[in-house]
Amino acid sequence: MDILKAFEVHAAYMLAMRNYSPVTLKGRETVLKFFVKSTGITDLSAVTEDTARDYLLRGRLDRNWAASTFITHHKHLNVFYKWCVKNSYVTDNPFAEIEKPRLEKKLPRRLTREQAETLLEAALHMPYRHRIQRYRNHALLAFMLFTGARKSEVLKLKIGHVDVEAGCIQILQAKGMKDRIVPINMHLRPILEKYLTERAKLKTETFHFFVSMRDGGFGETGLRKLFVRLKKRTKLDFSPHTLRHTFATLMLEGGCDIYTLSKLMGHEKITTTAIYLSASTGLLRKSMERHPLGGASCMRYNLS
């Protein structure tokens, strides 16, 4: 059976029965297409363990994949073939016994408070052709920095999901198909109100919260172009996920407890959130200053 034809059946099943996110399945499809293109193999049963191991090792050695990229490819292919075995498309899963590299423990890249403020200022004061673009872009950047929302969550946000008066945002069917409520920060509220005033003047019929000038939702292409302009103007290197990391570390530095932060970010496990404890030098410094040997007790020691 053709690999990509089998994936179509797999994707339909995962959407209908396992409630998989379309984003996850799109990533899996991308991996499978790359696998087919790289190996030249189109038949499910033609993939052996040697083929699978060679593909992954070449990715690591020849394409300089990070351990995380190796693991992503392995995970998508392994889950897909496991499903194929279960449904009798093939008899064996060629990816089941392949060893995975140890994942590098990297701290999440984030912006400082000053850099985040610079970014917001740039979004507001860049030259624009239309007035609404100024307030939309400023609101979009502020939304990401004040809520920690993922890129996909921002782009599919609907107008009915944001209640400025009640001070809450509904982020529905996010990663892991989970819903969550995020309160609107007092500094974010007037920014959203200004944007919504301008949005109303556009008289758009779209249900998307962030709109484009073409009477539709503000999409991934528009976001990418905006980020390119902002990077050029501010000389800062950042991505949508950098802004999410920035939100997390700034919240911790501001005194938010890690359990509350995990709920705000939609993390399934609190261990996922815990990495931000190490990412904030300011928070670590504050903790070190609480060492009980500080203060008057040190005066007993003659350090001269």
C-alpha positions as CSV (number, residue, x, y, z in Angstrom):
1,M,0.0,0.0,0.0
2,D,1.2,3.5,-0.8
3,I,2.6,5.3,2.3
4,L,0.8,8.6,1.7
5,K,-2.5,6.9,0.8
6,A,-2.2,5.0,4.1
7,F,-1.5,8.3,5.9
8,E,-4.8,9.8,4.6
9,V,-6.7,6.9,6.3
10,H,-4.6,7.3,9.4
11,A,-5.2,11.1,9.5
12,A,-9.0,10.7,9.1
13,Y,-9.0,8.1,11.9
14,M,-6.9,10.2,14.3
15,L,-9.1,13.3,13.7
16,A,-12.4,11.4,14.2
17,M,-11.6,8.9,16.9
18,R,-8.5,10.2,18.7
19,N,-9.4,13.9,18.5
20,Y,-5.9,14.8,17.2
21,S,-5.1,18.4,16.4
22,P,-4.9,19.2,12.6
23,V,-1.6,20.9,13.4
24,T,-0.1,17.7,14.8
25,L,-1.3,15.7,11.7
26,K,0.1,18.4,9.4
27,G,3.5,17.9,11.0
28,R,3.2,14.2,10.7
29,E,2.3,14.5,7.0
30,T,5.3,16.8,6.4
31,V,7.6,14.2,8.0
32,L,6.2,11.3,5.9
33,K,6.5,13.3,2.7
34,F,10.1,14.1,3.5
35,F,10.8,10.5,4.3
36,V,9.3,9.3,1.0
37,K,11.2,12.0,-0.9
38,S,14.5,11.2,0.8
39,T,14.4,7.4,0.5
40,G,12.5,7.1,-2.7
41,I,10.3,4.5,-1.1
42,T,6.5,4.8,-1.6
43,D,5.3,1.3,-0.5
44,L,4.6,0.7,3.2
45,S,5.9,-2.8,3.3
46,A,9.2,-1.9,1.6
47,V,10.5,0.0,4.6
48,T,12.8,-2.2,6.7
49,E,14.5,-1.5,10.0
50,D,17.8,-0.9,8.1
51,T,16.0,1.6,5.9
52,A,14.5,3.4,8.9
53,R,17.8,3.5,10.9
54,D,19.7,4.7,7.8
55,Y,17.2,7.5,7.2
56,L,17.4,8.7,10.8
57,L,21.1,8.5,11.1
58,R,21.7,10.3,7.8
59,G,19.4,13.1,9.2
60,R,21.6,13.3,12.3
61,L,25.0,13.1,10.5
62,D,24.5,14.5,7.0
63,R,21.7,17.0,7.6
64,N,22.9,18.1,11.0
65,W,19.6,17.4,12.8
66,A,19.4,18.4,16.4
67,A,18.5,15.5,18.8
68,S,15.0,17.1,19.0
69,T,14.5,16.9,15.2
70,F,15.6,13.3,15.2
71,I,13.1,12.5,17.9
72,T,10.3,14.4,16.1
73,H,10.9,12.4,12.9
74,H,11.2,9.1,14.9
75,K,8.0,9.8,16.9
76,H,5.8,10.6,13.9
77,L,7.1,7.7,11.8
78,N,6.9,5.3,14.8
79,V,3.3,6.2,15.7
80,F,2.2,6.0,12.1
81,Y,3.7,2.5,11.6
82,K,2.4,1.4,14.9
83,W,-1.1,2.2,13.7
84,C,-0.4,0.5,10.4
85,V,0.6,-2.7,12.2
86,K,-2.5,-2.5,14.4
87,N,-4.7,-2.2,11.2
88,S,-2.8,-5.0,9.4
89,Y,-1.3,-2.8,6.7
90,V,2.1,-4.2,7.6
91,T,3.3,-7.0,9.9
92,D,6.2,-5.1,11.6
93,N,7.0,-1.6,12.7
94,P,10.5,-0.8,11.4
95,F,10.9,2.2,13.8
96,A,10.0,0.4,17.0
97,E,13.5,-0.7,18.2
98,I,15.6,2.2,16.9
99,E,17.5,4.0,19.7
100,K,16.9,7.7,20.1
101,P,19.7,10.2,21.0
102,R,19.7,12.0,24.4
103,L,17.9,15.3,24.2
104,E,20.0,18.4,24.8
105,K,18.9,20.3,27.8
106,K,18.7,23.8,26.4
107,L,17.2,26.8,28.2
108,P,14.4,28.5,26.3
109,R,15.4,31.6,24.4
110,R,13.5,34.7,25.6
111,L,13.6,38.5,25.6
112,T,14.3,40.7,28.6
113,R,11.7,43.1,29.9
114,E,13.5,46.0,28.2
115,Q,13.6,44.1,24.9
116,A,9.9,43.2,25.1
117,E,9.1,46.9,25.7
118,T,11.2,47.9,22.7
119,L,9.3,45.4,20.6
120,L,5.9,46.7,21.7
121,E,7.1,50.3,21.0
122,A,8.3,49.3,17.5
123,A,5.0,47.6,16.7
124,L,3.1,50.7,17.6
125,H,5.3,53.3,16.0
126,M,6.4,51.7,12.7
127,P,5.1,53.4,9.6
128,Y,1.9,51.8,8.2
129,R,-0.4,52.4,5.2
130,H,-3.6,51.9,7.2
131,R,-4.4,53.0,10.8
132,I,-5.9,49.7,11.8
133,Q,-2.6,47.9,11.0
134,R,-0.8,49.9,13.7
135,Y,-3.3,49.0,16.4
136,R,-3.7,45.4,15.2
137,N,0.0,44.7,15.2
138,H,0.5,46.4,18.6
139,A,-2.4,44.4,20.0
140,L,-1.2,41.2,18.5
141,L,2.4,41.5,20.0
142,A,0.9,42.6,23.3
143,F,-1.5,39.7,23.3
144,M,1.4,37.2,22.8
145,L,3.6,38.9,25.5
146,F,0.8,39.3,28.1
147,T,-0.9,35.9,27.6
148,G,1.8,33.5,26.5
149,A,-0.5,32.2,23.7
150,R,1.0,30.0,21.0
151,K,1.1,31.1,17.4
152,S,-1.6,28.7,16.3
153,E,-3.8,29.9,19.2
154,V,-3.4,33.5,18.3
155,L,-4.2,33.0,14.6
156,K,-7.3,31.0,15.1
157,L,-8.7,33.2,18.0
158,K,-12.3,34.3,17.3
159,I,-13.9,37.6,18.2
160,G,-16.3,35.8,20.6
161,H,-13.4,34.3,22.5
162,V,-12.3,37.6,23.9
163,D,-14.4,39.4,26.5
164,V,-12.6,42.6,27.4
165,E,-15.3,43.8,29.7
166,A,-15.3,40.6,31.7
167,G,-11.5,40.5,31.5
168,C,-11.0,37.0,30.1
169,I,-9.9,35.2,27.0
170,Q,-11.0,31.7,26.0
171,I,-8.4,29.7,24.2
172,L,-10.3,26.7,22.8
173,Q,-9.0,23.4,21.6
174,A,-5.4,24.3,22.0
175,K,-2.5,21.9,22.0
176,G,-3.7,18.5,23.3
177,M,-7.3,19.6,22.4
178,K,-7.6,21.4,25.8
179,D,-9.5,24.6,26.6
180,R,-8.3,27.2,29.0
181,I,-9.2,30.6,30.3
182,V,-6.6,33.4,30.5
183,P,-7.3,36.6,32.4
184,I,-6.7,39.9,30.6
185,N,-3.9,41.9,32.2
186,M,-4.7,45.5,33.2
187,H,-2.0,46.7,30.8
188,L,-3.3,44.6,27.9
189,R,-6.9,45.7,28.3
190,P,-6.6,49.3,26.9
191,I,-4.5,48.0,24.0
192,L,-7.2,45.5,23.0
193,E,-9.9,48.1,23.5
194,K,-8.2,50.5,21.1
195,Y,-7.7,47.8,18.5
196,L,-11.4,46.7,18.8
197,T,-12.5,50.3,18.2
198,E,-10.4,50.4,15.0
199,R,-11.6,46.9,14.0
200,A,-15.2,48.0,14.2
201,K,-14.6,50.7,11.7
202,L,-13.4,48.2,9.2
203,K,-16.8,46.6,9.2
204,T,-15.4,43.2,8.5
205,E,-17.5,40.0,8.5
206,T,-14.8,37.7,9.6
207,F,-15.1,36.0,13.0
208,H,-11.3,36.1,13.5
209,F,-10.2,38.3,16.3
210,F,-7.1,39.6,14.4
211,V,-8.1,40.7,10.9
212,S,-6.4,41.4,7.7
213,M,-7.1,44.2,5.2
214,R,-8.6,41.6,2.9
215,D,-11.6,41.0,5.2
216,G,-10.3,37.8,6.6
217,G,-8.2,36.5,9.5
218,F,-4.7,37.6,9.9
219,G,-2.7,34.5,8.8
220,E,0.7,32.9,9.1
221,T,2.1,34.7,6.1
222,G,1.1,38.1,7.5
223,L,2.6,37.2,10.9
224,R,5.8,36.1,9.3
225,K,6.1,39.4,7.4
226,L,5.4,41.4,10.5
227,F,8.1,39.6,12.4
228,V,10.6,40.2,9.6
229,R,9.9,43.9,9.7
230,L,10.1,44.1,13.5
231,K,13.4,42.1,13.6
232,K,14.9,44.6,11.1
233,R,13.7,47.6,13.0
234,T,14.6,46.4,16.5
235,K,17.7,44.3,15.7
236,L,16.2,41.6,18.0
237,D,16.1,37.9,17.2
238,F,12.8,36.4,18.2
239,S,10.0,34.0,17.1
240,P,6.4,33.5,18.3
241,H,7.7,30.9,20.7
242,T,10.3,33.3,22.0
243,L,7.4,35.6,23.0
244,R,5.8,32.7,24.8
245,H,9.0,32.0,26.7
246,T,9.3,35.7,27.5
247,F,5.8,35.7,29.0
248,A,6.7,32.7,31.2
249,T,9.9,34.0,32.6
250,L,8.6,37.5,33.2
251,M,5.6,36.1,35.0
252,L,7.8,34.1,37.3
253,E,10.1,37.1,38.0
254,G,6.9,39.1,38.8
255,G,6.0,36.6,41.5
256,C,3.6,34.2,39.7
257,D,3.8,30.6,41.2
258,I,4.7,27.8,38.9
259,Y,1.4,26.0,39.3
260,T,-0.6,29.0,38.2
261,L,1.8,29.6,35.3
262,S,1.4,26.0,34.1
263,K,-2.4,26.5,33.9
264,L,-2.0,29.9,32.1
265,M,0.3,28.3,29.5
266,G,-1.8,25.2,29.0
267,H,0.9,22.8,30.0
268,E,-0.2,19.2,30.7
269,K,2.8,18.6,33.1
270,I,4.2,21.0,35.6
271,T,7.7,19.7,34.7
272,T,7.3,21.4,31.3
273,T,6.8,24.7,33.1
274,A,9.7,24.1,35.6
275,I,12.4,24.8,32.9
276,Y,11.6,28.5,33.2
277,L,12.8,28.5,36.8
278,S,16.3,27.9,35.4
279,A,15.8,30.3,32.5
280,S,15.4,33.4,34.7
281,T,18.7,34.7,36.1
282,G,16.8,37.4,38.0
283,L,14.6,34.8,39.7
284,L,17.7,32.7,40.6
285,R,19.4,35.8,41.9
286,K,16.5,36.6,44.2
287,S,16.4,33.1,45.5
288,M,20.2,33.1,46.2
289,E,19.8,36.4,48.1
290,R,17.5,34.6,50.6
291,H,20.4,32.4,51.8
292,P,20.2,32.3,55.6
293,L,23.9,33.1,56.0
294,G,23.4,36.6,54.7
295,G,23.0,39.8,56.7
296,A,24.2,40.3,60.2
297,S,25.4,36.8,60.7
298,C,28.2,37.4,58.2
299,M,29.5,40.3,60.3
300,R,31.1,37.8,62.7
301,Y,33.6,36.9,60.0
302,N,36.6,39.1,59.5
303,L,37.2,39.2,55.7
304,S,39.9,41.8,55.7
